[in-house]
Amino acid sequence: MAEEFGPGRAEVLAKDHVLSGLGGCTVDQALAAGIPAKEIWREVCVAFDVPAERR
């Protein structure tokens, strides 16, 4: 996430942005719940329209 959004913004997004595709969890909550990082990244990409070549 830091590579895509920059380190500061990535940290804020991981802590504060709720992703509906993860059942209403933030990235940090999803990681703590044991959801695989690849699955989380896919949801982040969908939520923020990350181009396919950077996914």
Jmol script that loads the backbone (N, CA, C; Angstrom):
load data "model"
ATOM      1  N   MET A   1       0.821  -1.182   0.000  1.00  0.00           N
ATOM      2  CA  MET A   1       0.000   0.000   0.000  1.00  0.00           C
ATOM      3  C   MET A   1       0.869   1.251   0.000  1.00  0.00           C
ATOM      4  N   ALA A   2       1.970   1.206   0.704  1.00  0.00           N
ATOM      5  CA  ALA A   2       2.848   2.377   0.756  1.00  0.00           C
ATOM      6  C   ALA A   2       3.368   2.735  -0.622  1.00  0.00           C
ATOM      7  N   GLU A   3       3.648   1.723  -1.429  1.00  0.00           N
ATOM      8  CA  GLU A   3       4.145   1.976  -2.782  1.00  0.00           C
ATOM      9  C   GLU A   3       3.078   2.647  -3.640  1.00  0.00           C
ATOM     10  N   GLU A   4       1.851   2.259  -3.473  1.00  0.00           N
ATOM     11  CA  GLU A   4       0.752   2.805  -4.286  1.00  0.00           C
ATOM     12  C   GLU A   4       0.284   4.169  -3.782  1.00  0.00           C
ATOM     13  N   PHE A   5       0.147   4.325  -2.468  1.00  0.00           N
ATOM     14  CA  PHE A   5      -0.477   5.527  -1.909  1.00  0.00           C
ATOM     15  C   PHE A   5       0.480   6.457  -1.184  1.00  0.00           C
ATOM     16  N   GLY A   6       1.724   6.021  -0.998  1.00  0.00           N
ATOM     17  CA  GLY A   6       2.662   6.785  -0.177  1.00  0.00           C
ATOM     18  C   GLY A   6       2.559   6.303   1.260  1.00  0.00           C
ATOM     19  N   PRO A   7       3.662   6.353   2.013  1.00  0.00           N
ATOM     20  CA  PRO A   7       3.664   5.757   3.356  1.00  0.00           C
ATOM     21  C   PRO A   7       2.658   6.376   4.328  1.00  0.00           C
ATOM     22  N   GLY A   8       2.549   7.684   4.342  1.00  0.00           N
ATOM     23  CA  GLY A   8       1.624   8.326   5.280  1.00  0.00           C
ATOM     24  C   GLY A   8       0.173   8.022   4.977  1.00  0.00           C
ATOM     25  N   ARG A   9      -0.203   8.172   3.720  1.00  0.00           N
ATOM     26  CA  ARG A   9      -1.598   7.916   3.337  1.00  0.00           C
ATOM     27  C   ARG A   9      -1.941   6.437   3.510  1.00  0.00           C
ATOM     28  N   ALA A  10      -1.019   5.557   3.180  1.00  0.00           N
ATOM     29  CA  ALA A  10      -1.269   4.123   3.334  1.00  0.00           C
ATOM     30  C   ALA A  10      -1.566   3.781   4.788  1.00  0.00           C
ATOM     31  N   GLU A  11      -0.819   4.368   5.697  1.00  0.00           N
ATOM     32  CA  GLU A  11      -1.036   4.101   7.125  1.00  0.00           C
ATOM     33  C   GLU A  11      -2.420   4.574   7.566  1.00  0.00           C
ATOM     34  N   VAL A  12      -2.815   5.745   7.118  1.00  0.00           N
ATOM     35  CA  VAL A  12      -4.137   6.282   7.476  1.00  0.00           C
ATOM     36  C   VAL A  12      -5.239   5.433   6.866  1.00  0.00           C
ATOM     37  N   LEU A  13      -5.091   5.055   5.595  1.00  0.00           N
ATOM     38  CA  LEU A  13      -6.104   4.227   4.948  1.00  0.00           C
ATOM     39  C   LEU A  13      -6.254   2.885   5.654  1.00  0.00           C
ATOM     40  N   ALA A  14      -5.136   2.275   6.012  1.00  0.00           N
ATOM     41  CA  ALA A  14      -5.171   0.963   6.671  1.00  0.00           C
ATOM     42  C   ALA A  14      -5.888   1.034   8.015  1.00  0.00           C
ATOM     43  N   LYS A  15      -5.745   2.153   8.675  1.00  0.00           N
ATOM     44  CA  LYS A  15      -6.324   2.301  10.015  1.00  0.00           C
ATOM     45  C   LYS A  15      -7.775   2.771   9.977  1.00  0.00           C
ATOM     46  N   ASP A  16      -8.114   3.636   9.009  1.00  0.00           N
ATOM     47  CA  ASP A  16      -9.398   4.333   9.066  1.00  0.00           C
ATOM     48  C   ASP A  16     -10.421   3.985   7.986  1.00  0.00           C
ATOM     49  N   HIS A  17      -9.984   3.542   6.817  1.00  0.00           N
ATOM     50  CA  HIS A  17     -10.928   3.329   5.719  1.00  0.00           C
ATOM     51  C   HIS A  17     -11.600   1.960   5.836  1.00  0.00           C
ATOM     52  N   VAL A  18     -12.909   1.979   5.944  1.00  0.00           N
ATOM     53  CA  VAL A  18     -13.696   0.743   6.047  1.00  0.00           C
ATOM     54  C   VAL A  18     -13.996   0.238   4.641  1.00  0.00           C
ATOM     55  N   LEU A  19     -13.713  -1.037   4.410  1.00  0.00           N
ATOM     56  CA  LEU A  19     -13.920  -1.660   3.108  1.00  0.00           C
ATOM     57  C   LEU A  19     -15.122  -2.591   3.164  1.00  0.00           C
ATOM     58  N   SER A  20     -16.146  -2.280   2.393  1.00  0.00           N
ATOM     59  CA  SER A  20     -17.352  -3.113   2.405  1.00  0.00           C
ATOM     60  C   SER A  20     -17.057  -4.525   1.930  1.00  0.00           C
ATOM     61  N   GLY A  21     -16.101  -4.675   1.014  1.00  0.00           N
ATOM     62  CA  GLY A  21     -15.733  -5.991   0.507  1.00  0.00           C
ATOM     63  C   GLY A  21     -15.074  -6.883   1.541  1.00  0.00           C
ATOM     64  N   LEU A  22     -14.673  -6.278   2.654  1.00  0.00           N
ATOM     65  CA  LEU A  22     -14.083  -7.041   3.770  1.00  0.00           C
ATOM     66  C   LEU A  22     -15.041  -7.108   4.941  1.00  0.00           C
ATOM     67  N   GLY A  23     -16.328  -6.990   4.656  1.00  0.00           N
ATOM     68  CA  GLY A  23     -17.323  -7.091   5.716  1.00  0.00           C
ATOM     69  C   GLY A  23     -17.350  -5.886   6.640  1.00  0.00           C
ATOM     70  N   GLY A  24     -16.937  -4.737   6.134  1.00  0.00           N
ATOM     71  CA  GLY A  24     -16.959  -3.530   6.948  1.00  0.00           C
ATOM     72  C   GLY A  24     -15.754  -3.368   7.848  1.00  0.00           C
ATOM     73  N   CYS A  25     -14.671  -4.041   7.523  1.00  0.00           N
ATOM     74  CA  CYS A  25     -13.428  -3.942   8.300  1.00  0.00           C
ATOM     75  C   CYS A  25     -12.472  -2.974   7.632  1.00  0.00           C
ATOM     76  N   THR A  26     -11.557  -2.448   8.426  1.00  0.00           N
ATOM     77  CA  THR A  26     -10.425  -1.718   7.875  1.00  0.00           C
ATOM     78  C   THR A  26      -9.357  -2.735   7.481  1.00  0.00           C
ATOM     79  N   VAL A  27      -8.329  -2.281   6.792  1.00  0.00           N
ATOM     80  CA  VAL A  27      -7.218  -3.168   6.438  1.00  0.00           C
ATOM     81  C   VAL A  27      -6.589  -3.731   7.714  1.00  0.00           C
ATOM     82  N   ASP A  28      -6.336  -2.876   8.691  1.00  0.00           N
ATOM     83  CA  ASP A  28      -5.720  -3.341   9.935  1.00  0.00           C
ATOM     84  C   ASP A  28      -6.580  -4.391  10.642  1.00  0.00           C
ATOM     85  N   GLN A  29      -7.878  -4.166  10.683  1.00  0.00           N
ATOM     86  CA  GLN A  29      -8.777  -5.133  11.319  1.00  0.00           C
ATOM     87  C   GLN A  29      -8.803  -6.450  10.555  1.00  0.00           C
ATOM     88  N   ALA A  30      -8.806  -6.357   9.232  1.00  0.00           N
ATOM     89  CA  ALA A  30      -8.824  -7.561   8.409  1.00  0.00           C
ATOM     90  C   ALA A  30      -7.547  -8.381   8.607  1.00  0.00           C
ATOM     91  N   LEU A  31      -6.406  -7.708   8.656  1.00  0.00           N
ATOM     92  CA  LEU A  31      -5.147  -8.415   8.906  1.00  0.00           C
ATOM     93  C   LEU A  31      -5.168  -9.083  10.278  1.00  0.00           C
ATOM     94  N   ALA A  32      -5.653  -8.366  11.278  1.00  0.00           N
ATOM     95  CA  ALA A  32      -5.728  -8.919  12.634  1.00  0.00           C
ATOM     96  C   ALA A  32      -6.676 -10.116  12.699  1.00  0.00           C
ATOM     97  N   ALA A  33      -7.689 -10.126  11.831  1.00  0.00           N
ATOM     98  CA  ALA A  33      -8.656 -11.227  11.794  1.00  0.00           C
ATOM     99  C   ALA A  33      -8.136 -12.422  11.002  1.00  0.00           C
ATOM    100  N   GLY A  34      -6.967 -12.269  10.390  1.00  0.00           N
ATOM    101  CA  GLY A  34      -6.382 -13.387   9.655  1.00  0.00           C
ATOM    102  C   GLY A  34      -6.755 -13.471   8.190  1.00  0.00           C
ATOM    103  N   ILE A  35      -7.361 -12.429   7.657  1.00  0.00           N
ATOM    104  CA  ILE A  35      -7.685 -12.430   6.230  1.00  0.00           C
ATOM    105  C   ILE A  35      -6.373 -12.296   5.461  1.00  0.00           C
ATOM    106  N   PRO A  36      -6.152 -13.119   4.449  1.00  0.00           N
ATOM    107  CA  PRO A  36      -4.900 -13.065   3.698  1.00  0.00           C
ATOM    108  C   PRO A  36      -4.650 -11.686   3.070  1.00  0.00           C
ATOM    109  N   ALA A  37      -3.398 -11.261   3.106  1.00  0.00           N
ATOM    110  CA  ALA A  37      -3.029  -9.948   2.591  1.00  0.00           C
ATOM    111  C   ALA A  37      -3.398  -9.777   1.113  1.00  0.00           C
ATOM    112  N   LYS A  38      -3.275 -10.826   0.315  1.00  0.00           N
ATOM    113  CA  LYS A  38      -3.631 -10.735  -1.105  1.00  0.00           C
ATOM    114  C   LYS A  38      -5.114 -10.423  -1.285  1.00  0.00           C
ATOM    115  N   GLU A  39      -5.941 -11.040  -0.468  1.00  0.00           N
ATOM    116  CA  GLU A  39      -7.385 -10.784  -0.532  1.00  0.00           C
ATOM    117  C   GLU A  39      -7.688  -9.334  -0.132  1.00  0.00           C
ATOM    118  N   ILE A  40      -7.016  -8.864   0.888  1.00  0.00           N
ATOM    119  CA  ILE A  40      -7.203  -7.480   1.335  1.00  0.00           C
ATOM    120  C   ILE A  40      -6.761  -6.522   0.234  1.00  0.00           C
ATOM    121  N   TRP A  41      -5.589  -6.776  -0.354  1.00  0.00           N
ATOM    122  CA  TRP A  41      -5.085  -5.908  -1.411  1.00  0.00           C
ATOM    123  C   TRP A  41      -6.055  -5.848  -2.580  1.00  0.00           C
ATOM    124  N   ARG A  42      -6.655  -6.974  -2.947  1.00  0.00           N
ATOM    125  CA  ARG A  42      -7.649  -6.977  -4.031  1.00  0.00           C
ATOM    126  C   ARG A  42      -8.798  -6.032  -3.707  1.00  0.00           C
ATOM    127  N   GLU A  43      -9.260  -6.062  -2.473  1.00  0.00           N
ATOM    128  CA  GLU A  43     -10.367  -5.188  -2.072  1.00  0.00           C
ATOM    129  C   GLU A  43      -9.948  -3.718  -2.065  1.00  0.00           C
ATOM    130  N   VAL A  44      -8.728  -3.448  -1.636  1.00  0.00           N
ATOM    131  CA  VAL A  44      -8.217  -2.077  -1.667  1.00  0.00           C
ATOM    132  C   VAL A  44      -8.168  -1.586  -3.117  1.00  0.00           C
ATOM    133  N   CYS A  45      -7.697  -2.428  -4.012  1.00  0.00           N
ATOM    134  CA  CYS A  45      -7.604  -2.068  -5.424  1.00  0.00           C
ATOM    135  C   CYS A  45      -8.964  -1.741  -6.014  1.00  0.00           C
ATOM    136  N   VAL A  46      -9.962  -2.514  -5.658  1.00  0.00           N
ATOM    137  CA  VAL A  46     -11.319  -2.259  -6.138  1.00  0.00           C
ATOM    138  C   VAL A  46     -11.827  -0.926  -5.568  1.00  0.00           C
ATOM    139  N   ALA A  47     -11.653  -0.730  -4.279  1.00  0.00           N
ATOM    140  CA  ALA A  47     -12.172   0.470  -3.620  1.00  0.00           C
ATOM    141  C   ALA A  47     -11.539   1.753  -4.148  1.00  0.00           C
ATOM    142  N   PHE A  48     -10.278   1.685  -4.528  1.00  0.00           N
ATOM    143  CA  PHE A  48      -9.558   2.882  -4.951  1.00  0.00           C
ATOM    144  C   PHE A  48      -9.208   2.886  -6.437  1.00  0.00           C
ATOM    145  N   ASP A  49      -9.845   2.011  -7.203  1.00  0.00           N
ATOM    146  CA  ASP A  49      -9.640   1.951  -8.655  1.00  0.00           C
ATOM    147  C   ASP A  49      -8.166   1.918  -9.049  1.00  0.00           C
ATOM    148  N   VAL A  50      -7.408   1.061  -8.377  1.00  0.00           N
ATOM    149  CA  VAL A  50      -5.991   0.887  -8.728  1.00  0.00           C
ATOM    150  C   VAL A  50      -5.942   0.174 -10.079  1.00  0.00           C
ATOM    151  N   PRO A  51      -5.211   0.749 -11.038  1.00  0.00           N
ATOM    152  CA  PRO A  51      -5.136   0.116 -12.363  1.00  0.00           C
ATOM    153  C   PRO A  51      -4.596  -1.310 -12.299  1.00  0.00           C
ATOM    154  N   ALA A  52      -5.076  -2.140 -13.177  1.00  0.00           N
ATOM    155  CA  ALA A  52      -4.721  -3.564 -13.180  1.00  0.00           C
ATOM    156  C   ALA A  52      -3.210  -3.801 -13.216  1.00  0.00           C
ATOM    157  N   GLU A  53      -2.479  -2.959 -13.932  1.00  0.00           N
ATOM    158  CA  GLU A  53      -1.028  -3.175 -14.030  1.00  0.00           C
ATOM    159  C   GLU A  53      -0.290  -2.907 -12.724  1.00  0.00           C
ATOM    160  N   ARG A  54      -0.970  -2.283 -11.749  1.00  0.00           N
ATOM    161  CA  ARG A  54      -0.315  -2.017 -10.455  1.00  0.00           C
ATOM    162  C   ARG A  54      -0.907  -2.869  -9.335  1.00  0.00           C
ATOM    163  N   ARG A  55      -1.741  -3.831  -9.695  1.00  0.00           N
ATOM    164  CA  ARG A  55      -2.360  -4.668  -8.653  1.00  0.00           C
ATOM    165  C   ARG A  55      -1.495  -5.800  -8.256  1.00  0.00           C
TER     166      ARG A  55
END
end "model"
wireframe off; spacefill off
backbone 0.3
color backbone group
